[in-house]
Amino acid sequence: MSHRDAGPVAAIHFYATAPYPCSYLADRQARSQVAIPAEAINGAVYSQLVRLGFRRSGLYTYRPYCDGCQACVPVRIPVESFAPSRTQRKVWRRLAAMEAQLLPLTFDAEHYALYRLYQQARHAGGGMSEDSAQQYAEFILKSGVDSRLAEFKLEGELKMVSLIDILSDGISAVYTFYDPDDERASLGVFNVVWQVELARALGLPYVYLGYWIAECRKMSYKAGYRPLQILKDGRWQNMPQPE
């Protein structure tokens, strides 16, 4: 981290975890760099950490710190220059009747049921597919920063919930779960475009999408949002256009 970037983050300490199985690339080991103490990570500090490539899971703030692997690349969308693709525009129009509401981080049984349905359909056999209500709350509802739940309904039926953080310079897309039976509706695409429009309405310049992993299908989709910026060699720069 450069001295220019240090600021309030200077009060934070970091440690590296022991290796553990990578969640995204088979047969690889991963490590994380974790920021502590959690209670010292307020909105200003967290915003700065996100600019340095960190993410959060509940109260756990981390970034990849893997030995010999740099597959996880932090990415963000610059709001003012975002140009949705033809497919993204089509999805936005098709789901124009979707009703979105920003809510505080409170437990909702309907949200939890959708979360379980999503995990069991998309991540069957994974560590999260049988999450209890308490585990769900630890992951989704615990936050030390300015976080909201974006609830999406279509004709009164819950279709999607997205956990977002409001940063000093943008929105961080933390986690989204939706009705897996409506996968062809491209709810995830609608959600990203909606977050861009929310950031625009709030006067925030970026939407942080977490990590792009070219070799992982579940994470490679992020390259479809253009222009996209990547954090490389300590600075944010435009992702090269595909040839």
ZIZI-V891396 format. One record per pair of residues at least 24 apart in sequence whose C-alpha atoms are under 10 Angstrom apart, sorted by sequence separation. I is the first residue (numbers start at 1). J is the second residue. D is the distance in whole Angstrom. If there is no record, write none. Layout:
i->(I;I)
j->(J;J)
d->(D;D)
//
This chain:
i->(12;13;36;37;50;51;109;112;140;147;171;11;12;13;35;36;51;108;111;112;115;147;170;171;9;11;12;34;35;36;107;149;150;152;162;170;13;34;35;107;147;149;151;160;171;172;12;33;34;35;112;159;160;170;171;11;12;32;33;34;107;108;162;170;171;11;32;33;34;107;161;162;169;170;192;9;31;32;33;34;106;160;164;171;8;9;31;32;33;105;170;189;193;8;12;31;32;33;107;162;166;170;171;189;192;8;11;30;31;32;106;107;140;169;170;171;172;173;174;175;9;10;30;31;32;105;106;140;152;169;170;171;172;173;174;175;189;8;9;30;31;105;106;139;140;166;168;169;170;171;172;173;174;189;7;8;9;12;29;30;104;105;167;168;169;170;171;172;173;7;8;9;28;29;30;31;105;111;166;168;169;170;171;172;6;9;29;30;152;167;169;8;9;29;111;167;7;8;28;105;150;166;167;6;104;105;106;118;165;5;6;104;105;106;164;165;5;22;103;104;105;114;164;17;102;103;104;105;114;115;150;5;6;16;19;20;25;102;103;104;114;115;5;14;15;16;17;19;24;101;102;103;111;114;14;16;17;18;19;24;101;102;103;110;111;16;17;100;101;102;111;112;2;15;16;100;101;102;111;1;99;100;101;99;100;101;98;99;100;98;99;100;98;99;122;97;98;99;97;98;99;96;97;98;99;105;118;119;121;122;95;98;99;102;104;118;119;121;98;99;100;101;102;103;117;118;120;121;98;100;102;115;116;117;118;119;98;102;115;116;117;118;114;115;117;118;114;115;117;112;114;115;111;114;111;58;58;59;60;58;59;57;58;59;57;58;59;60;56;57;58;59;60;57;58;59;60;57;58;59;57;58;59;56;95;79;94;95;100;78;94;95;98;77;76;77;91;92;96;100;76;91;92;95;76;91;94;76;91;92;93;46;47;88;91;92;46;87;91;92;45;46;89;90;92;42;43;44;88;89;92;41;42;43;87;88;91;92;23;41;42;43;23;40;41;42;43;88;89;38;39;88;38;39;56;84;83;82;79;82;77;82;51;56;58;79;80;50;55;57;79;80;47;51;55;56;57;78;79;46;47;48;50;51;55;56;77;79;80;47;48;50;79;80;46;47;48;78;79;43;45;46;47;50;78;43;44;45;47;80;43;44;47;79;80;81;82;43;44;47;79;80;78;79;80;78;79;77;78;79;76;77;78;76;77;78;75;76;77;75;76;77;75;76;74;75;76;74;75;76;74;75;76;88;73;74;75;88;72;73;74;75;72;73;74;85;71;72;73;84;85;71;72;73;84;85;71;72;83;84;70;71;72;82;83;84;71;72;82;83;71;77;81;82;76;81;82;63;64;72;75;78;79;80;81;63;75;77;78;79;76;77;78;79;76;77;78;76;77;78;76;77;55;75;76;77;55;56;75;76;53;55;74;75;76;54;55;73;74;75;51;53;54;73;74;75;50;53;73;74;73;50;76;78;75;76;77;74;75;76;75;76;75;53;53;52;53;51;53;52;53;51;52;53;51;52;51;25;24;25;26;24;25;24;25;23;24;24;24;2;1)
j->(36;37;60;61;74;75;133;136;164;171;195;36;37;38;60;61;76;133;136;137;140;172;195;196;35;37;38;60;61;62;133;175;176;178;188;196;40;61;62;134;174;176;178;187;198;199;40;61;62;63;140;187;188;198;199;40;41;61;62;63;136;137;191;199;200;41;62;63;64;137;191;192;199;200;222;40;62;63;64;65;137;191;195;202;40;41;63;64;65;137;202;221;225;41;45;64;65;66;140;195;199;203;204;222;225;42;45;64;65;66;140;141;174;203;204;205;206;207;208;209;44;45;65;66;67;140;141;175;187;204;205;206;207;208;209;210;224;44;45;66;67;141;142;175;176;202;204;205;206;207;208;209;210;225;44;45;46;49;66;67;141;142;204;205;206;207;208;209;210;45;46;47;66;67;68;69;143;149;204;206;207;208;209;210;45;48;68;69;191;206;208;48;49;69;151;207;48;49;69;146;191;207;208;48;146;147;148;160;207;48;49;147;148;149;207;208;49;66;147;148;149;158;208;62;147;148;149;150;159;160;195;51;52;62;65;66;71;148;149;150;160;161;52;61;62;63;64;66;71;148;149;150;158;161;62;64;65;66;67;72;149;150;151;158;159;65;66;149;150;151;160;161;52;65;66;150;151;152;161;52;150;151;152;151;152;153;151;152;153;152;153;154;153;154;177;153;154;155;154;155;156;154;155;156;157;163;176;177;179;180;154;157;158;161;163;177;178;180;158;159;160;161;162;163;177;178;180;181;159;161;163;176;177;178;179;180;160;164;177;178;179;180;177;178;180;181;178;179;181;177;179;180;177;180;178;136;137;138;139;138;139;138;139;140;139;140;141;142;139;140;141;142;143;141;142;143;144;142;143;144;143;144;145;143;185;170;185;186;191;170;186;187;190;170;170;171;185;186;190;194;171;186;187;190;172;187;190;173;188;189;190;144;145;186;189;190;145;186;190;191;145;146;189;190;192;143;144;145;189;190;193;143;144;145;189;190;193;194;126;144;145;146;127;144;145;146;147;192;193;143;144;193;144;145;165;193;193;193;193;196;192;197;167;172;174;195;196;167;172;174;196;197;165;169;173;174;175;196;197;165;166;167;169;170;174;175;196;198;199;167;168;170;199;200;167;168;169;199;200;165;167;168;169;172;200;166;167;168;170;203;167;168;171;203;204;205;206;168;169;172;204;205;204;205;206;205;206;205;206;207;205;206;207;206;207;208;206;207;208;207;208;209;208;209;208;209;210;209;210;211;210;211;212;224;210;211;212;225;210;211;212;213;211;212;213;224;211;212;213;224;225;212;213;214;225;226;213;214;225;226;213;214;215;225;226;227;215;216;226;227;216;222;226;227;222;227;228;210;211;219;222;225;226;227;228;211;223;225;226;227;225;226;227;228;226;227;228;227;228;229;228;229;208;228;229;230;209;210;229;230;208;210;229;230;231;210;211;229;230;231;208;210;211;230;231;232;208;211;231;232;232;210;236;238;236;237;238;236;237;238;238;239;239;230;231;231;232;231;234;234;235;234;235;236;235;236;236;213;213;215;216;215;216;216;217;216;217;218;219;234;234)
d->(6;7;8;10;9;10;9;7;10;10;7;9;7;10;8;8;10;10;10;9;10;9;10;8;9;9;9;7;6;9;9;10;9;9;10;9;10;6;6;10;9;9;10;7;8;10;7;8;4;9;10;8;9;10;6;8;8;10;5;7;9;10;8;6;10;9;6;5;9;7;9;10;9;9;9;9;10;6;6;9;9;9;9;10;10;8;9;5;5;9;9;10;9;9;9;6;5;9;9;10;9;8;7;10;9;10;9;7;5;7;9;7;9;9;5;9;8;7;9;10;9;9;7;5;10;8;7;8;10;5;6;6;6;6;8;10;10;8;6;5;7;5;9;9;10;10;8;6;4;5;5;5;7;9;10;6;8;10;8;7;9;8;8;9;6;5;6;6;7;8;9;10;10;8;10;10;8;10;9;10;9;7;9;8;10;7;10;8;9;9;10;8;7;9;9;9;8;10;9;10;9;10;10;8;9;7;9;10;10;8;9;7;6;9;10;10;9;10;9;5;6;8;10;10;10;6;6;10;8;9;9;9;10;9;10;10;9;6;5;9;8;8;8;10;10;10;10;8;10;10;6;6;8;8;9;9;9;10;9;9;8;5;7;8;10;7;10;10;6;6;8;10;10;10;9;6;5;9;7;8;10;6;7;8;5;9;10;6;7;6;5;9;6;6;10;9;5;8;7;8;8;9;8;9;10;9;10;8;9;7;8;10;10;10;10;6;9;7;10;10;9;10;9;10;9;6;9;9;9;9;10;9;9;8;6;9;10;10;6;10;7;6;7;7;7;9;7;9;9;10;7;10;9;9;9;10;9;8;9;6;8;9;5;10;6;6;10;10;9;8;7;6;9;10;5;6;10;9;6;7;9;8;9;9;8;9;8;9;10;9;10;8;9;9;9;10;8;9;9;9;9;7;9;7;9;8;9;10;10;8;9;9;9;9;7;6;7;10;6;9;9;10;10;10;10;10;8;9;7;9;7;10;6;5;9;7;9;8;9;7;6;7;10;9;8;9;10;9;9;10;7;8;8;10;10;8;10;9;10;8;10;10;10;10;10;10;9;9;8;8;6;10;9;9;9;7;9;9;8;10;9;9;10;10;8;10;8;10;10;5;8;10;7;7;8;6;9;10;6;9;10;9;7;8;10;8;8;10;8;10;7;7;9;9;9;10;10;8;10;9;8;7;9;5;8;6;5;8;5;7;10;6;7;6;5;9;10;5;6;9;4;8;6;6;8;6;7;8;6;9;5;6;10;9;8;4;6;9;9;5;6;10;5;5;9;8;9;6;6;9;8;8;5;9;7;8;6;8;8;7;9;7;10;8;6;9;8;10;6;7;9;10;8;6;9;7;8;10;9;9;8;10;10;10;9;9;9;7;9;9;9;7;7;10;10;7;7;9;5;7;6;6;9;7;5;9;10;10;6;7;10;7;8;5;9;8;9;10;6;6;9;8;9;7;5;10;8;9;7;8;8;9;9;10;9;10;10;9;9;10;9;10;9;10;7;8;10;8;9;8;10;10;8;10;9;9;9;9;8;7;10;9;7;6;10;10;9;8;8;8;8)
//
